[in-house]
């Protein structure tokens, strides 16, 4: 979603008041860092979608 909107990790970090490094860790499979529900809600506002759009439709 971030890349489709031409947003950088810095853009996301600024919007969520997080470090760019933390956003990078979230996007990397090497790290266990994850967004919390507050972050997801703020990202949904930024992307103009529902927080549900960040979750799979079927259970994993």
LUMDREN-963094 format. One line per field, with one value per atom (N, C-alpha, C): residue number from 1; residue in three letters; chain; atom name; x, z, y. Coordinates in pm, whole numbers, plus 50000, padded with zeros to 5 digits. Last residue first. Layout:
N
seq <- c(NUM, ...) .
type <- c(ALA, ...) .
mol <- c(A, ...) .
atom <- c(CA, ...) .
x <- c(X, ...) .
z <- c(Z, ...) .
y <- c(Y, ...) .
// end
This chain:
60
seq <- c(60, 60, 60, 59, 59, 59, 58, 58, 58, 57, 57, 57, 56, 56, 56, 55, 55, 55, 54, 54, 54, 53, 53, 53, 52, 52, 52, 51, 51, 51, 50, 50, 50, 49, 49, 49, 48, 48, 48, 47, 47, 47, 46, 46, 46, 45, 45, 45, 44, 44, 44, 43, 43, 43, 42, 42, 42, 41, 41, 41, 40, 40, 40, 39, 39, 39, 38, 38, 38, 37, 37, 37, 36, 36, 36, 35, 35, 35, 34, 34, 34, 33, 33, 33, 32, 32, 32, 31, 31, 31, 30, 30, 30, 29, 29, 29, 28, 28, 28, 27, 27, 27, 26, 26, 26, 25, 25, 25, 24, 24, 24, 23, 23, 23, 22, 22, 22, 21, 21, 21, 20, 20, 20, 19, 19, 19, 18, 18, 18, 17, 17, 17, 16, 16, 16, 15, 15, 15, 14, 14, 14, 13, 13, 13, 12, 12, 12, 11, 11, 11, 10, 10, 10, 9, 9, 9, 8, 8, 8, 7, 7, 7, 6, 6, 6, 5, 5, 5, 4, 4, 4, 3, 3, 3, 2, 2, 2, 1, 1, 1) .
type <- c(UNK, UNK, UNK, UNK, UNK, UNK, UNK, UNK, UNK, UNK, UNK, UNK, UNK, UNK, UNK, UNK, UNK, UNK, UNK, UNK, UNK, UNK, UNK, UNK, UNK, UNK, UNK, UNK, UNK, UNK, UNK, UNK, UNK, UNK, UNK, UNK, UNK, UNK, UNK, UNK, UNK, UNK, UNK, UNK, UNK, UNK, UNK, UNK, UNK, UNK, UNK, UNK, UNK, UNK, UNK, UNK, UNK, UNK, UNK, UNK, UNK, UNK, UNK, UNK, UNK, UNK, UNK, UNK, UNK, UNK, UNK, UNK, UNK, UNK, UNK, UNK, UNK, UNK, UNK, UNK, UNK, UNK, UNK, UNK, UNK, UNK, UNK, UNK, UNK, UNK, UNK, UNK, UNK, UNK, UNK, UNK, UNK, UNK, UNK, UNK, UNK, UNK, UNK, UNK, UNK, UNK, UNK, UNK, UNK, UNK, UNK, UNK, UNK, UNK, UNK, UNK, UNK, UNK, UNK, UNK, UNK, UNK, UNK, UNK, UNK, UNK, UNK, UNK, UNK, UNK, UNK, UNK, UNK, UNK, UNK, UNK, UNK, UNK, UNK, UNK, UNK, UNK, UNK, UNK, UNK, UNK, UNK, UNK, UNK, UNK, UNK, UNK, UNK, UNK, UNK, UNK, UNK, UNK, UNK, UNK, UNK, UNK, UNK, UNK, UNK, UNK, UNK, UNK, UNK, UNK, UNK, UNK, UNK, UNK, UNK, UNK, UNK, UNK, UNK, UNK) .
mol <- c(A, A, A, A, A, A, A, A, A, A, A, A, A, A, A, A, A, A, A, A, A, A, A, A, A, A, A, A, A, A, A, A, A, A, A, A, A, A, A, A, A, A, A, A, A, A, A, A, A, A, A, A, A, A, A, A, A, A, A, A, A, A, A, A, A, A, A, A, A, A, A, A, A, A, A, A, A, A, A, A, A, A, A, A, A, A, A, A, A, A, A, A, A, A, A, A, A, A, A, A, A, A, A, A, A, A, A, A, A, A, A, A, A, A, A, A, A, A, A, A, A, A, A, A, A, A, A, A, A, A, A, A, A, A, A, A, A, A, A, A, A, A, A, A, A, A, A, A, A, A, A, A, A, A, A, A, A, A, A, A, A, A, A, A, A, A, A, A, A, A, A, A, A, A, A, A, A, A, A, A) .
atom <- c(N, CA, C, N, CA, C, N, CA, C, N, CA, C, N, CA, C, N, CA, C, N, CA, C, N, CA, C, N, CA, C, N, CA, C, N, CA, C, N, CA, C, N, CA, C, N, CA, C, N, CA, C, N, CA, C, N, CA, C, N, CA, C, N, CA, C, N, CA, C, N, CA, C, N, CA, C, N, CA, C, N, CA, C, N, CA, C, N, CA, C, N, CA, C, N, CA, C, N, CA, C, N, CA, C, N, CA, C, N, CA, C, N, CA, C, N, CA, C, N, CA, C, N, CA, C, N, CA, C, N, CA, C, N, CA, C, N, CA, C, N, CA, C, N, CA, C, N, CA, C, N, CA, C, N, CA, C, N, CA, C, N, CA, C, N, CA, C, N, CA, C, N, CA, C, N, CA, C, N, CA, C, N, CA, C, N, CA, C, N, CA, C, N, CA, C, N, CA, C, N, CA, C, N, CA, C, N, CA, C) .
x <- c(49449, 49576, 49595, 49115, 49215, 49339, 49057, 49043, 49147, 49140, 48996, 48970, 49412, 49359, 49211, 49429, 49422, 49370, 49403, 49539, 49544, 49137, 49206, 49350, 49058, 49038, 49111, 49082, 49190, 49178, 48979, 48943, 49065, 49123, 49067, 49025, 49310, 49165, 49102, 49567, 49538, 49391, 49537, 49628, 49595, 49360, 49321, 49406, 49522, 49395, 49345, 49723, 49755, 49628, 49575, 49629, 49668, 49521, 49410, 49459, 49780, 49696, 49579, 49857, 49928, 49842, 49676, 49673, 49742, 49754, 49622, 49609, 50102, 49994, 49862, 50327, 50242, 50141, 50623, 50490, 50420, 50930, 50858, 50727, 51093, 50959, 50878, 51291, 51261, 51117, 51309, 51415, 51385, 51123, 51090, 51195, 51059, 51158, 51117, 50878, 50868, 50964, 50965, 50830, 50819, 51211, 51206, 51070, 51126, 51205, 51203, 51007, 50924, 50997, 51240, 51133, 51042, 51383, 51437, 51331, 51228, 51236, 51290, 51026, 51154, 51149, 50701, 50791, 50924, 50466, 50557, 50645, 50321, 50293, 50378, 50424, 50279, 50246, 50697, 50653, 50505, 50684, 50739, 50694, 50583, 50505, 50552, 50795, 50659, 50574, 51003, 51009, 50871, 50930, 50928, 50934, 50725, 50850, 50832, 50469, 50510, 50639, 50324, 50453, 50494, 50118, 50088, 50214, 50239, 50137, 50102, 50392, 50458, 50360, 50194, 50280, 50341, 50082, 50000, 50087) .
z <- c(50934, 50890, 50962, 50825, 50931, 50875, 50546, 50610, 50720, 50483, 50493, 50565, 50669, 50568, 50590, 50734, 50781, 50670, 50648, 50677, 50720, 50634, 50508, 50528, 50884, 50847, 50718, 50886, 50946, 50913, 50564, 50695, 50754, 50414, 50409, 50551, 50363, 50338, 50317, 50444, 50320, 50280, 50687, 50583, 50447, 50825, 50794, 50680, 50844, 50771, 50734, 51010, 50872, 50787, 51247, 51185, 51039, 51291, 51275, 51207, 51323, 51211, 51186, 51560, 51434, 51315, 51734, 51716, 51585, 51723, 51670, 51651, 51615, 51709, 51652, 51387, 51422, 51526, 51496, 51433, 51472, 51485, 51510, 51432, 51435, 51487, 51515, 51134, 51266, 51306, 50882, 50975, 51119, 50710, 50774, 50876, 50736, 50713, 50781, 50816, 50678, 50648, 51074, 51053, 50914, 51023, 51090, 51072, 50910, 50831, 50891, 51134, 51017, 50927, 51287, 51334, 51219, 51132, 51157, 51201, 51156, 51024, 51040, 51451, 51384, 51248, 51455, 51483, 51415, 51397, 51502, 51551, 51177, 51298, 51418, 50989, 51013, 51145, 50996, 51038, 51072, 50894, 51026, 51079, 50636, 50733, 50874, 50526, 50528, 50633, 50551, 50626, 50635, 50367, 50508, 50596, 50127, 50176, 50320, 49890, 50021, 50062, 49657, 49648, 49779, 49682, 49702, 49699, 49653, 49554, 49564, 49886, 49758, 49650, 50078, 50088, 49953, 50000, 50000, 50000) .
y <- c(48269, 48208, 48076, 48330, 48307, 48238, 48548, 48417, 48403, 48805, 48777, 48646, 48953, 48861, 48834, 49310, 49171, 49081, 49564, 49519, 49373, 49624, 49598, 49550, 49702, 49561, 49526, 49975, 49896, 49747, 50096, 50042, 49970, 50391, 50257, 50216, 50603, 50616, 50479, 50603, 50532, 50538, 50746, 50795, 50734, 50578, 50716, 50771, 50353, 50344, 50483, 50450, 50416, 50406, 50473, 50594, 50568, 50202, 50296, 50424, 50102, 50056, 50149, 50233, 50258, 50220, 50111, 50257, 50294, 49845, 49883, 50034, 49846, 49813, 49865, 49687, 49799, 49754, 49511, 49515, 49645, 49338, 49463, 49464, 49126, 49096, 49222, 49099, 49154, 49125, 48999, 48963, 49007, 49104, 48976, 48932, 49451, 49346, 49216, 49640, 49591, 49475, 49693, 49638, 49575, 49811, 49680, 49615, 50052, 49958, 49818, 50165, 50134, 50034, 50198, 50110, 50070, 50385, 50252, 50153, 50610, 50546, 50404, 50619, 50633, 50561, 50779, 50667, 50695, 50923, 50968, 50853, 50860, 50782, 50825, 51040, 51036, 50966, 50971, 51105, 51104, 50708, 50735, 50871, 50753, 50675, 50705, 50903, 50957, 50886, 50715, 50840, 50904, 50528, 50489, 50613, 50708, 50651, 50603, 50657, 50705, 50635, 50592, 50663, 50728, 50425, 50567, 50654, 50183, 50221, 50369, 50171, 50196, 50237, 50121, 50238, 50272, 49881, 50000, 50126) .
// end
